[in-house]
Amino acid sequence: MKKMDIREAKKRKIDEINNEIHDLRSSADLDLAQAIDCIKENIIEAEQINYHEGITNAYRIISILYTYNGEASLALEALNKAEEMCLDYCLDKRLLAEIYNTYVLYYLEVKKNYKMGAKYCSKGLQIARKLQLYDLISKLTMNFGVVCLELGILKESLEYFLESLEIGKMINDKRAILYSYANIADYYYQVDCIGKARDYHSKTILLAEELNDIIVMSSTALGFATIEKGLGNYDQAKMILLESIERLKQNNQKSWEANLSLVLFEHMLEEEDFKDIDTLIYNIREVVLGINNESYLEKFYFLLSNYYEKTKDFKKALECYKLYDNCHAKNLEKKEVESINALKMEMMQTTIKRLKTLSEVGKEIASYNNLTDIFSKVRNLVTTVFDDFNFVIALVEGKTIRSIYYNYLGEEIAPFEISLDNKSSFISYSARSKEVIVLNDLEKEYQNYVDSIKYVADETRVPKSLLSIPLTVFEKVVGVFQIQTYERNVFSTENVEFFSVIASYTGVALRNSMHAMQLENIANEDSLTGLKNWHYFNKTLFEEAHKRKSSELMTLIILDIDHFKKVNDIYGHGLGNKCLQEVSERIDKEFSDIARVVARIGGEEFAVFIIGQNVDLVKIKLWSLYNCFNEMPIELEEVACNVTVSIGVVFTDKSGVNADSLFDAADDALYEAKEAGRNKIIFKKL
């Protein structure tokens, strides 16, 4: 056999093993420990023949297995390797989207960090939609629903779950259907529709048993137990959990075993059911310590402290509470606690109290989601120390650094951008090196860091001291915090420590703010077309109509694709979706420069809301769009599809016209366009 043929045979074998274990990843038929060993061997085999796709996919799969086994650090390490290899070797985009989906699993299941989960959902969906990877679109859409559900965005979460279910049925993906059922059940439970929750839990358990999916069976058991507990059926809930825990134990699913055991422990404490609780406590301790999961350990010690308190063993209760408090500190304030503990041996008691106060202020900053609030609070803190200063907060975006706030001598100045490699910028140096720069005589000390100094404005009055601190979140530099003052020797050790703590919280706040903004944008977008959705359109229409000046012209356009059902019937839903995307692109291209919002408000219905533009310009654009549809067929793969639209338009410059009246008038105009034979534009004026 030729060398090339041998290599291809090895590649096929590696892929077969990867795929087999991936397909069985949540199955009761899979021994996790054995599967992990098998994937490790597969990585070695793939490395020997430089099969990068096989290595990358194996790292992704072993990350999932580590996640299920509760080995969080190993899961993230493997996932980082997979992403790095995929990007370094420019591997298949589908594999990259799969890696991003695995990041979602990690952040949702292990870290409970829903904003990071949303971030990777977004990255994965961009690829999946572009390549029309419907199985991945289904998974990632569903995960967006999970994020929304956890953040209390309930209506949108159900929409995402139903969309995922629809795609799963379309492509006959039983696992997508299974996970959709499970999440829809969780939604109905959260909105107190217990009957519907039970119905979907029943559908879930039947399909999970058919697929032998132990993870979903366990998740569903947890759902059933929660419902029964809520209905007062404690014994039934306990039995469900015990059976599921035993099944997990037999299949070596340690992470889920720990999760359900802690839920059972909590239920037993609430009911003061202490029979056999010592055995449960022993088992939980063994499994939680075995998987080294700090969040599970924290909850275990908290519950154990409550148990000893209920049984009047206050000494043990105090001991366990101290263990809980220690875990809690590690999870939420690890860096801050380490810093304060290191300083306690050197600082006076007054300084420690000051740090405690500073911590409280820092937590307040970290809780902000609004950038303006963050800048205002941090600037006020700088003002408590210095009277005459410049203050910069900048974000690192790849190889570019962008200032998002620059207060120069009490006035905000325009944002600027610099390269990460800029040799004349202290900000760039801090970002590159991850170093804190403290200069108490800028003119004499600058050459240790930069080639030259460039001043913002008046070179006759230049800063004398400088403090530049990288904003680091999870060891990644996300930005830079810089203070410049007009006196020498102002940055003492105490000041540097003060602003380092403030900077750490500022970094967290910036990250949270950016993720919140990203999640809000995602929640306002139509997942298929990328246009704004009905929720955002309706909200914007009401707000703008309410606050507009009485003389401003408002225009509302509603468009409907003519006979769209025939497109789906003839070409199928896949190409039907492509048609919707092309239509949305044409509408957006024509109106995005003047519209307040362009949205998809229904299946094949779109809306454009414009405020403050003149009628002639709007009509020119409308006829341009109309002619575009009549003269340019939409290309659906190798088929040219003639698509037309019916359009209803309403203008008004009257005061007192509300959003409902405007929408009803445009909707009536659209109805007239359809009644007139479709492919028409009907104009109305209120």
Secondary structure as GFF3:
##gff-version 3
##sequence-region A 1 686
A	DSSP	alpha_helix	3	23	.	.	.	ID=ss1
A	DSSP	alpha_helix	32	48	.	.	.	ID=ss2
A	DSSP	alpha_helix	52	68	.	.	.	ID=ss3
A	DSSP	alpha_helix	72	88	.	.	.	ID=ss4
A	DSSP	alpha_helix	93	106	.	.	.	ID=ss5
A	DSSP	pi_helix	107	111	.	.	.	ID=ss6
A	DSSP	alpha_helix	114	131	.	.	.	ID=ss7
A	DSSP	alpha_helix	134	150	.	.	.	ID=ss8
A	DSSP	alpha_helix	154	170	.	.	.	ID=ss9
A	DSSP	alpha_helix	174	190	.	.	.	ID=ss10
A	DSSP	alpha_helix	194	211	.	.	.	ID=ss11
A	DSSP	alpha_helix	214	230	.	.	.	ID=ss12
A	DSSP	alpha_helix	234	250	.	.	.	ID=ss13
A	DSSP	alpha_helix	254	271	.	.	.	ID=ss14
A	DSSP	alpha_helix	277	291	.	.	.	ID=ss15
A	DSSP	alpha_helix	294	310	.	.	.	ID=ss16
A	DSSP	alpha_helix	314	344	.	.	.	ID=ss17
A	DSSP	alpha_helix	349	367	.	.	.	ID=ss18
A	DSSP	alpha_helix	371	383	.	.	.	ID=ss19
A	DSSP	beta_strand	389	397	.	.	.	ID=ss20
A	DSSP	beta_strand	400	408	.	.	.	ID=ss21
A	DSSP	beta_strand	411	412	.	.	.	ID=ss22
A	DSSP	beta_strand	417	419	.	.	.	ID=ss23
A	DSSP	alpha_helix	426	433	.	.	.	ID=ss24
A	DSSP	beta_strand	437	439	.	.	.	ID=ss25
A	DSSP	alpha_helix	442	445	.	.	.	ID=ss26
A	DSSP	three_ten_helix	446	448	.	.	.	ID=ss27
A	DSSP	beta_strand	465	473	.	.	.	ID=ss28
A	DSSP	beta_strand	476	485	.	.	.	ID=ss29
A	DSSP	alpha_helix	493	523	.	.	.	ID=ss30
A	DSSP	alpha_helix	534	547	.	.	.	ID=ss31
A	DSSP	beta_strand	554	561	.	.	.	ID=ss32
A	DSSP	alpha_helix	564	591	.	.	.	ID=ss33
A	DSSP	beta_strand	597	600	.	.	.	ID=ss34
A	DSSP	beta_strand	605	611	.	.	.	ID=ss35
A	DSSP	alpha_helix	615	631	.	.	.	ID=ss36
A	DSSP	beta_strand	634	636	.	.	.	ID=ss37
A	DSSP	beta_strand	639	641	.	.	.	ID=ss38
A	DSSP	beta_strand	645	652	.	.	.	ID=ss39
A	DSSP	alpha_helix	659	675	.	.	.	ID=ss40
A	DSSP	beta_strand	681	685	.	.	.	ID=ss41
###
